Amino acid sequence: MKPTGTDPRILSLAAEVAKSPEHNVPVILLKLKEILNNTPFGSSELKKIKQDIYCYDLIQYCLLVLSQDCSRIQGGWTTISQLTQILSHCCVGLEPGEDAEEFYNELLPSAAENFLILGRQLQTCFINAAKGEEKDKLLHFFQIVTDSLFWLLGGHVQLIQNVLQSDHFLLLLQTDNIQIGSTVMTMVQNILQINSGDLLRIEGKTLHSILDEVIFKLLSTPSPVLRSTATKLLLLMAESHQEILILLRLSACYKGLRSLLNKQEPGTEFSQEFRHLIGLLSPKVYQGVEEQKLHQAACLIQAYWKGFQTRKRLKKLPSAVITLQRSFRAKRTKILLKLNRQKEEEDRRLQLQLQRQRAMRLYQELRLSMLEIVHPGQVEKHNREIEEKSALIIQKHWRGYRERKNFRQQRPSLTEYKAAVTLQRATLKFLAKCRKKKKLFAPWQGLRELTDARRVELKQKVDDYVRRHPSSQMSDVTSKELHSQAQQQLQHYFMGRALEERTQQHREALMAQISTNIEQLMKAPSLKEAEGKEPELFLSRSRPVAAKAKQAHLTTLKHMQAPWWKKLGEEAGDEVDVPKDELTVELGTLFIGGTKPP
């Protein structure tokens, strides 16, 4: 995905690279150097430009150009050296975004390998060059390539291990040329100063090859510059890693190294480093190194043991904390439950007390109101009725409690009785099935033989029956009349059955209508809550029903409006005579669930 807000210079350069022929691409890519140099170092603008260069595949173009033959590239080694600088500067500080895996696993290792290959080619050209000026130019280009490689490794330290294990790097280190060898070892020294830990991650064979080459240059090269660089590099490797120092001191490959170094005459420029290296290889120093190594091993063992003990205690700590928390929470839950029970009991006691007070107050109010309504002569009768009702209620509750108690006591015996009845029923069914099967599958025993007396008796019975029931012969006219009578009776039966079915359907419709009316009347609002024309919806078109309802309503009103002394001898269900003229009212015709007649 192309980024938004791309620098127009990168866009124009990418378009020019895409349109130009292949031999002009390297020269066009050199314009990137001017763009990078004109941007402030470390700024966000520079990071954005590097992302644009990567997104438009200009870095990949640089890699393709560097992998080509130098003789085919316009400008030769000058263009190649500048492209290495551009490539290293673009890769350092670049944030690839979504393509991070491809960038780190493919592009960067490929760039480092191309730099080493270019170094090998420059080394070959430098050795084969005859003129001094040409050699100086090639050496300058070689230094530019090594500086670009060092800049790339400084920005991406994960590439140091790949570079140290490369065959091209070993070939560069094994050169006999003083200037090339000094440049390569200086680069190695700078790399180890950045990250010396990768030196022990490489293979043992490769490490031995690097040490062999450095020691060879230290002992056999007459050049003081190369010897000084080799001494500094070997001293850095020995001081950085105790394993390398022990290897130089005890390995059979380097046996006698200290004696050979003692025979060498160090120059004045690196005499101090040379003596320091010899001192590191001496037995006393080795003994101190061994003691230091043993001390480090003891510290490591103690650290592992203390860590094990600490982890063991930490593993037990959660269970102890969980147990403590569980006990605390259980105790807290018990306390809270106890407090809640106490609070509920207190609330219940207060509610019961309030209910009793409210009931007592209501009872007193009802009693006072009844004393105001009831005639003084009927007070004793009223009190007696109340006492009888109270006694009945108490008896009802007591009998209900007694019967429930007896039922709970008799429940086991009832369960046993029901179980016995169920077993008996099942057993009787099973025995009946068995008897039925036995009758079905009983063997056939044949007919009993008839005797002569039995034959005579049966023949006499047949003759008597024939004599009492003589066969009657019917004519065609009689049979047709009998047939027509049967048809008429059948027709009369079917017509009557259809009438009965219609009557039954009418009856069912009336019952459904009555149930609907009852349901609507049950859900009807009271007169206080009724609004508008709602009461008219419940008028009946049946005059007898309306007259009966009107009579009941007037009876209730008269009974309510009558003075109290008229109601002393009356019962609740007594009827009151209402004059017929009061019942002559115009009744509505709207009926529930029906339709208004036209």
C-alpha positions, 0 to 999 in steps of 0.5 A, a space after each residue: 500500500 502506497 503511503 499518502 503525502 509522499 515527497 514529490 521528489 521521490 515520486 518523480 524519481 520513481 517515475 523516472 526510474 520506471 521509464 528509463 532504460 536499464 543502463 541509466 538507472 544507477 545514475 538516476 538513483 544517485 539523486 537519492 544522495 542529494 535528497 538525503 543530504 538536504 534533509 536534517 539528520 534525525 528529523 521526522 522528515 528524514 524518516 518519512 523520506 526513507 519510508 517513501 524510498 522503501 515503499 516505491 522499491 528504490 532500495 530494491 533497485 539499489 540492491 539489483 544494481 549492486 548485484 550486477 557486474 561493475 563493468 556494465 554500470 555507468 560510472 563504475 566503482 564511483 557509482 557503486 560506492 555512492 550507491 552503497 552509501 545511499 543503501 546503508 543510510 536508507 536502511 538505518 532508521 527505516 521503519 518498514 511497517 507491514 513488510 517488517 518480516 521481509 525487510 529484516 529477514 531478506 533485504 538486510 542480509 542480502 544487502 550485507 552480503 552484497 557489500 562483502 561481495 563488492 569488498 572482495 571484488 575491490 580487493 581483487 581489483 586492488 591487487 591486480 592494479 598496476 598504477 599507484 593512482 588507480 590503487 589509491 582510488 580502489 582503496 578509497 572505494 574499498 574504505 567507502 564500502 567498508 564504512 557503509 557496511 559498518 554503518 549498516 551493522 551499527 543500525 542493525 546489530 542482528 547482522 553482525 553474526 551473519 557477517 562474521 560467519 560469511 565466507 567472503 568476510 574470511 577471504 577479506 580477512 585472509 588478504 596479504 595486502 597491508 592496507 586491505 588487511 588493516 582496513 578489514 581488522 579496523 572494521 572488525 574492531 569497530 564491530 566488536 566494540 558495538 556488540 562483542 556478544 555475537 563473537 561467541 554465537 558463531 561456529 567454533 570453526 569460524 572463530 578459530 579461523 578468525 583467531 588464526 588469521 589475527 595471530 598470523 598477522 601479529 606474528 608474521 607481518 613486518 608492517 607495524 601498522 598491521 601488527 598494531 591493528 592485530 594486537 588491538 583486535 586480539 586484546 579486545 577479543 581477549 578482554 571482552 570474553 574470558 572464554 577466548 582468553 582461556 582458549 588462547 591460554 590452554 588450547 593446543 592450537 595456541 600452545 607457545 603463543 606467549 613465548 612467540 610473543 615474548 620474542 617479538 619486538 613491539 614497536 613504540 606505537 603499540 608497546 603498551 597494548 602488546 605488553 598488556 596482551 602478554 600479561 593477560 596470557 601469563 600464568 598469574 593472570 590465568 590463575 586470577 581468571 580461573 579464580 574469577 571464573 570459579 567465583 562467577 560459577 559459585 555466584 551462579 549456583 547460589 543465584 539458581 539455588 536462591 531463585 529455586 527457594 524463592 520460587 518454591 516459597 512463592 508457589 506456596 504463598 498463593 495457597 496460604 493466601 487463598 486459605 487465609 482469604 477463604 477463612 476470613 471470608 467464611 468468618 465474615 460471611 457468617 457474621 454478616 448472615 448472623 447480623 442479617 438474621 438478627 435484623 430480619 427477626 427484629 424487622 419481623 417482630 416489629 412488623 408483627 407488632 405493627 400488624 397487631 396494633 393495626 388490627 387492634 385499631 381497626 377492630 376498635 374502629 369497626 366496633 365503634 362504627 357498628 355501635 353507631 349503626 346498630 340499634 341499642 337493642 340489637 347490640 348483644 345479638 350483634 356481639 353474640 354473632 361476632 363471637 360465634 363467627 370468631 369461634 367458627 374461624 378459630 375452630 376452622 383453623 384448628 381443625 385444618 391444622 389437626 387434619 394436616 397433621 394427621 395427613 402427614 402422619 398417615 402419609 406413609 401408610 397411604 403411600 404403602 396402600 397405594 403401592 399395594 393397590 398398584 401391585 395388586 392391579 398389575 398382578 391381576 392384569 398379568 394373571 388375566 393375560 396369562 389365562 387368556 393366552 392359555 385359552 388361546 393356545 389350548 390344544 383342540 380336543 375335537 367334537 364330542 361324539 353324538 349318541 342316537 338319543 342326542 340325535 333324536 332330541 335335536 331333530 325333535 327340537 328342529 321340527 318344533 321350531 319349524 312348526 312354530 315359525 312357518 315360512 311366509 311367502 310375500 308377493 311383489 306388491 307387498 315387498 314394494 309397499 314394505 320397501 316404500 315404507 322403509 324409505 319414508 321412515 329413513 327420510 323422516 329420520 334423516 330430516 329429523 336428525 338435520 333439525 336436531 343438529 341445527 338445534 344443537 348448533 344454535 344451543 352451542 352458539 347461545 352457550 358461547 355467547 353467554 360465556 363471552 358475555 359473562 367474561 366481559 361482565 367479569 372484566 367490566 370496570 366499576 361504576 366509579 371507574 367507568 367513563 363516557 358511554 362505557 356503561 351503555 355497552 353492557 345494556 341487554 336487549 332482552 327485556 326480561 333480563 333488563 327488568 330483573 336487573 332493574 328490579 334488583 338495582 332498585 331493591 338494593 337502592 331502597 335497602 340502602 336508603 331505608 332507615 336502620 330500624 326497618 332493617 332490623 328484622 330483615 335478612 340479607 337475602 330477603 326480597 323487597 317489593 318494587 312497584 311495577 310503574 317504576 320498572 316501566 323504563 325504556 331499555 336499551 337495545 345494545 347487547 354485548 357481543 351482538 349487533 344492534 338491530 336495524 
